Amino acid sequence: MQMRIEKHYQKQIPINVETLIRKLLSKVPKEHLIGLGSIILVDHVSHRRNIKSDGLYWPSSGQDSARIEIALGTLYKGMPRIVFYLPFITKFMLAGVLYHEIGHHYQQQLTYRVSKKGQEPFAQNYKKKMLKKAFFWWMILLRFKWHGSIY
């Protein structure tokens, strides 16, 4: 089943977020996405306690599939327009939120339960692994440049 990406945001963003998400999802193992029905792009997350959050994971409930909300209005708040013309930065920011929330889904659906305290570290660890995978060449280039500057 194709992942639904729903556009529910008003903020004007000069990049094709839906295309970026599809590219980022292509790096995620398919089995990590089982049960995830949609990614909803919003200005701000719908949960009042997390209103300043860049993203939110909603586990499945009854007939509703699990879903992820990504708050583009919060994620890119105050971002100078010129930054949107640097695709690496905007893609990297979006990837961080997306992979973190997929980490929550993966932990919830496909692994043994992780304690409440361990949920955020689990999602952060998942995000780091996926960023290394998705931005493999950038990591090599940055590491090479950094090591080159030492000598």
C-alpha positions in Angstrom: 0.0 0.0 0.0 1.3 3.5 -0.9 1.9 5.8 2.0 -0.6 8.7 2.1 0.9 12.1 2.4 -1.8 14.6 3.3 -1.2 18.3 2.9 -3.0 20.3 5.6 -0.7 23.3 6.0 -1.2 26.9 5.0 2.4 28.1 5.3 4.0 29.0 2.0 7.1 26.8 1.5 9.1 27.1 -1.7 10.0 23.4 -1.8 8.1 20.3 -2.7 7.8 18.7 0.8 5.8 15.7 -0.5 8.6 14.8 -3.0 11.2 15.1 -0.3 9.3 12.9 2.1 8.9 10.2 -0.6 12.7 10.3 -1.2 13.4 10.1 2.5 10.9 7.2 2.9 12.7 5.3 0.2 15.6 4.9 2.6 13.5 3.3 5.4 13.2 -0.5 5.4 9.6 -1.3 4.3 9.0 -3.5 7.4 9.5 -0.4 9.6 6.6 1.3 7.9 4.1 -1.6 8.3 0.9 -0.2 9.9 1.8 3.4 9.3 -1.1 4.8 7.2 -0.3 8.4 6.6 2.0 11.4 7.1 0.1 14.5 7.6 1.8 17.9 6.9 0.4 20.6 9.2 1.3 24.1 10.3 1.3 23.0 14.0 0.7 19.6 15.6 -2.8 19.0 16.8 -2.0 18.0 20.4 -2.1 21.0 22.7 0.7 19.7 25.1 3.1 19.3 22.1 2.1 22.5 20.2 5.7 23.6 19.8 6.8 20.2 18.6 8.0 19.7 15.0 6.4 16.3 14.8 4.1 13.9 16.5 3.4 10.2 16.3 -0.1 8.8 16.7 -0.3 5.1 17.3 -3.1 3.1 15.6 -6.5 3.2 17.4 -9.4 1.1 16.6 -9.9 1.3 12.8 -7.5 4.2 12.4 -4.0 3.4 11.2 -1.0 4.9 12.9 0.0 8.4 11.5 2.7 11.0 11.8 2.1 14.7 11.9 4.9 17.0 10.7 4.5 20.6 11.7 6.1 22.6 8.9 5.1 25.9 10.4 7.1 25.0 13.5 10.0 23.2 11.8 10.7 26.0 9.4 9.6 28.9 11.7 11.8 32.0 11.2 13.7 30.4 8.4 15.1 32.9 6.0 13.7 32.3 2.5 17.2 31.8 1.1 17.7 28.7 3.2 15.0 26.9 1.1 17.3 27.2 -1.9 19.9 25.1 -0.1 18.2 21.8 -0.5 20.5 19.9 1.8 19.6 22.0 4.9 15.8 21.8 4.4 15.9 18.1 3.5 18.1 17.3 6.6 15.8 19.2 8.9 12.7 17.4 7.5 14.6 14.1 7.7 15.4 14.6 11.4 11.7 15.0 12.3 10.4 12.3 9.9 13.0 9.6 11.1 12.4 10.5 14.7 8.7 9.9 14.4 9.2 6.7 12.4 11.4 5.6 15.2 8.5 5.9 17.6 6.3 3.9 15.2 9.0 1.2 14.8 9.4 0.9 18.5 5.6 0.8 19.1 4.7 -1.7 16.3 7.7 -3.9 15.6 9.9 -4.3 18.7 9.3 -5.4 22.2 7.9 -2.6 24.3 10.3 0.0 25.5 9.7 1.7 28.8 8.2 5.2 28.8 11.6 6.6 29.8 13.3 4.8 26.9 10.9 6.0 24.1 12.7 9.3 23.3 16.2 7.8 23.4 15.0 5.0 21.2 13.5 7.4 18.6 16.6 9.6 18.7 18.9 6.6 18.1 16.7 5.5 15.2 16.9 9.0 13.8 20.7 9.0 14.0 20.9 5.7 12.2 18.6 6.7 9.5 20.3 10.1 8.9 23.6 8.3 8.5 22.0 6.0 6.0 20.1 8.7 4.1 23.0 11.2 4.0 25.8 8.7 3.6 27.8 10.7 1.1 27.4 14.0 3.0 28.7 12.2 6.1 31.8 11.0 4.2 32.4 14.4 2.8 32.0 16.2 6.1 34.2 13.7 7.9 36.9 13.9 5.2 36.9 17.7 5.3 36.9 17.7 9.1 39.8 15.2 9.3 41.6 17.1 6.5 41.5 20.3 8.6 43.3 18.7 11.5 46.5 17.9 9.7 
